[in-house]
Amino acid sequence: MYDLWHTCLTNWLNDGVPPAQVTDWAANGVPVLLSTYARCIVGQLDDLKTRIEAAGDLPDHTKDV
């Protein structure tokens, strides 16, 4: 049962559910959740970079300076 719980929380985080929402559903605190599951979150880096670049907050390091 405990493994299923971990799988469920990991899947929610990997599907992009915000940690604050996951902690609400799981009745945990954000620090506890992230300290346990931060290394399990995969597949979101490209999306996050795209969102940051779209906002203009990430410098483009692919161009020569």
Secondary structure as UniProt FT lines:
FT   HELIX           2..14
FT   TURN            15..16
FT   HELIX           19..26
FT   HELIX           30..37
FT   HELIX           38..40
FT   HELIX           45..55
FT   TURN            61..62
//
